[in-house]
Amino acid sequence: MSGGHDVTAITRIGVVGAGAWGSALAQVCAAGATADGGEVLLWARDAALREAIGRDRVNPVYLPGIPLSPAIRPTGDLGDLAGCDALLLVVPAQHLRSVLAQAPVADTPLVLCAKGIEAGSRMLMSEMAAALRPAAPIAVLSGPTFAHEVAAGLPTAITLACEEEAVGRALADRIALPAFRPYLSTDVIGAEIGGAVKNVLAIACGVVEGAGLGQNARAALISRGFAEMQRFGLARGARAETLSGLSGLGDLVLTCSSTSSRNFSLGLGLGRGASAADLLADRRTVAEGAATAPVLAEAARDAGVDMPIVTAVCALLAGQAGVREVVDRLLARPLKSE
């Protein structure tokens, strides 16, 4: 175990971000709240959303139709989270830095639930959190999880990665439910890279579907995309078994095969001929892969890692090439051993 935090139990949870995934995780944590009036704090920036959750016990914008636990208490004041034993950070990756700058300063464990790489710094979320909160234990929660299924109590397995094993065990004990099963890991970097890369690959799979290129093409893209994930992950210090697990291959399979994925849906529109600008302007929820793709491509070039599918997605998002052109480029690549 690295670090020396004495964690025996985690009881009071704060969730930062009231989108679909944040609300679903608040629902999970509320199920394990103590029977003597325990609560889960859910920070939401939007006042109307906070009011709706508090009054109607439902998130009408991001999780319509799913009743939320009365143990969830919405708040708009990050200061209210100062007394929490752990914070689940579920804001989009590109906004995490600003939220961390405002969050209560403490050594409270931080569980990173967004998937992406910060533009500009090219930092993973754990690297950013460690720089801004050096005293806080850092964990990553990532895996094949559609928020509406988790909120509805459908069976889900997920990776919980934390270098400090005692902290990881305490977090797992707090959030685990019969239908929500965390698998512990100490490979924080691997869990993060799987989640970040799969978002970009899900856009590519959506393009394949939207352009009518067939199931053979999608299977090939998932396989070759996974090879890109492995090359980049191993270059950044991830472990191969993490990338082959829930937070890597598992998440990749889920988001590359369903329109419930925001990134897949974005790619679907691109494959049907819509422009990235129009598709992104019309979205209430964030397709993290759109922001991650150019940053990932830059990081891959710096590391000397070949990621042709990621490069193709970047060209589509930037409007530098059309679907037919990027497909032709990929098919024209020299033959090679697998």
TAWOPE-V122351 format. One record per backbone hydrogen bond with DSSP energy under -0.5 kcal/mol. CO is the residue of the C=O (numbers start at 0). NH is the residue of the N-H. E is the energy in kcal/mol with one decimal. If there is no record, write none. Layout:
CO & NH & E
CO & NH & E
This chain:
4 & 6 & -1.2
5 & 7 & -0.6
10 & 12 & -0.6
11 & 84 & -2.7
11 & 85 & -1.1
12 & 40 & -1.8
13 & 15 & -0.5
13 & 87 & -3.1
14 & 16 & -0.8
14 & 42 & -3.1
15 & 89 & -3.0
18 & 22 & -2.4
19 & 23 & -2.1
20 & 24 & -2.5
21 & 25 & -2.2
22 & 26 & -1.9
23 & 27 & -2.0
24 & 28 & -2.8
25 & 29 & -2.4
26 & 30 & -1.4
27 & 31 & -0.7
28 & 31 & -0.8
29 & 32 & -1.4
33 & 37 & -1.4
34 & 36 & -0.7
38 & 12 & -0.5
39 & 72 & -3.3
40 & 14 & -3.2
40 & 42 & -0.5
41 & 74 & -2.2
42 & 16 & -2.1
45 & 49 & -2.1
46 & 50 & -2.4
47 & 51 & -2.1
48 & 52 & -2.4
49 & 53 & -2.5
50 & 54 & -2.5
51 & 55 & -2.7
51 & 57 & -0.6
52 & 56 & -1.3
56 & 67 & -3.3
57 & 59 & -0.9
58 & 62 & -1.8
62 & 58 & -0.6
62 & 65 & -1.5
64 & 66 & -0.6
68 & 71 & -1.7
70 & 39 & -2.9
70 & 72 & -0.5
71 & 73 & -0.6
72 & 41 & -2.3
74 & 43 & -2.3
75 & 77 & -0.6
76 & 79 & -1.8
77 & 80 & -1.7
78 & 81 & -1.7
79 & 82 & -0.6
80 & 83 & -1.9
84 & 108 & -0.8
85 & 13 & -2.2
86 & 88 & -0.7
86 & 110 & -3.2
87 & 15 & -3.3
87 & 89 & -0.8
88 & 112 & -2.5
88 & 113 & -0.5
91 & 94 & -2.2
91 & 95 & -0.6
92 & 95 & -0.9
94 & 98 & -1.7
95 & 99 & -2.8
96 & 100 & -2.0
97 & 101 & -0.8
98 & 101 & -0.9
98 & 102 & -1.5
103 & 105 & -0.6
106 & 136 & -0.7
108 & 86 & -2.5
109 & 111 & -0.6
109 & 138 & -2.8
110 & 88 & -3.0
110 & 112 & -0.5
111 & 140 & -2.3
113 & 115 & -0.5
115 & 124 & -0.7
117 & 121 & -2.0
118 & 120 & -1.7
122 & 117 & -2.8
123 & 127 & -2.1
124 & 128 & -2.6
125 & 129 & -2.3
126 & 130 & -1.7
127 & 131 & -2.2
128 & 132 & -3.0
132 & 135 & -1.8
136 & 109 & -2.8
137 & 162 & -0.7
138 & 111 & -3.2
139 & 141 & -0.6
139 & 160 & -2.9
141 & 158 & -2.4
142 & 144 & -1.4
144 & 146 & -0.5
145 & 148 & -0.7
145 & 149 & -1.9
146 & 150 & -2.9
147 & 151 & -1.3
148 & 153 & -2.5
149 & 152 & -1.5
155 & 180 & -3.0
157 & 182 & -3.2
158 & 141 & -2.3
158 & 160 & -0.5
159 & 184 & -1.9
160 & 139 & -2.6
162 & 1 & -1.0
162 & 164 & -1.0
163 & 167 & -2.4
164 & 168 & -2.5
165 & 169 & -2.1
166 & 170 & -2.5
167 & 171 & -2.6
168 & 172 & -2.6
169 & 173 & -1.5
170 & 174 & -2.2
171 & 175 & -2.0
176 & 179 & -1.3
178 & 155 & -1.9
179 & 176 & -2.5
179 & 181 & -0.7
180 & 157 & -2.2
181 & 183 & -0.5
182 & 159 & -2.6
184 & 161 & -2.7
185 & 187 & -1.4
186 & 190 & -2.0
187 & 191 & -2.1
188 & 192 & -2.7
189 & 193 & -2.1
190 & 194 & -1.4
191 & 195 & -2.3
192 & 196 & -2.7
193 & 197 & -2.1
194 & 198 & -0.9
195 & 199 & -0.9
196 & 199 & -0.6
196 & 200 & -2.1
197 & 201 & -2.2
198 & 202 & -1.1
199 & 203 & -1.5
200 & 204 & -2.2
201 & 205 & -2.1
202 & 206 & -2.0
203 & 207 & -2.0
204 & 208 & -2.0
205 & 209 & -3.1
206 & 210 & -2.5
207 & 212 & -2.5
208 & 211 & -1.3
213 & 217 & -1.5
214 & 218 & -2.5
215 & 219 & -2.3
216 & 220 & -2.5
217 & 221 & -2.5
218 & 222 & -2.2
219 & 223 & -2.9
220 & 224 & -2.8
221 & 225 & -2.2
222 & 226 & -1.5
223 & 227 & -1.7
224 & 228 & -2.4
225 & 229 & -2.5
226 & 230 & -2.4
227 & 231 & -2.5
228 & 232 & -2.9
229 & 233 & -2.8
230 & 234 & -1.6
231 & 235 & -1.4
232 & 235 & -0.5
232 & 237 & -2.8
233 & 236 & -1.0
238 & 241 & -0.7
238 & 242 & -1.7
239 & 243 & -1.5
241 & 244 & -1.4
242 & 248 & -1.7
244 & 247 & -1.0
244 & 249 & -2.6
245 & 250 & -1.4
247 & 251 & -2.3
248 & 252 & -2.6
249 & 253 & -1.8
250 & 254 & -2.4
251 & 255 & -1.4
253 & 256 & -1.3
257 & 260 & -1.5
260 & 264 & -2.4
261 & 265 & -1.8
262 & 266 & -2.2
263 & 267 & -2.5
264 & 268 & -1.9
265 & 269 & -2.0
266 & 270 & -2.9
267 & 271 & -1.2
268 & 273 & -2.3
269 & 272 & -1.6
274 & 278 & -2.3
275 & 279 & -2.8
276 & 280 & -1.8
277 & 281 & -1.0
279 & 282 & -1.1
285 & 287 & -1.0
286 & 289 & -1.8
286 & 290 & -0.6
287 & 290 & -0.7
287 & 291 & -2.2
288 & 292 & -2.5
289 & 293 & -0.5
290 & 294 & -0.7
291 & 295 & -3.2
292 & 296 & -2.5
293 & 297 & -1.9
294 & 298 & -2.5
295 & 299 & -2.6
296 & 300 & -2.1
297 & 301 & -2.3
298 & 302 & -1.7
299 & 303 & -0.6
299 & 304 & -2.9
300 & 303 & -1.0
304 & 306 & -0.6
306 & 310 & -2.2
307 & 311 & -2.1
308 & 312 & -2.2
309 & 313 & -2.2
310 & 314 & -2.0
311 & 315 & -2.0
312 & 316 & -2.7
313 & 317 & -2.2
314 & 319 & -2.3
314 & 320 & -1.0
315 & 318 & -1.1
321 & 325 & -2.3
322 & 326 & -2.4
323 & 327 & -2.4
324 & 328 & -2.1
325 & 329 & -2.1
326 & 330 & -2.5
327 & 331 & -1.5
329 & 332 & -1.1
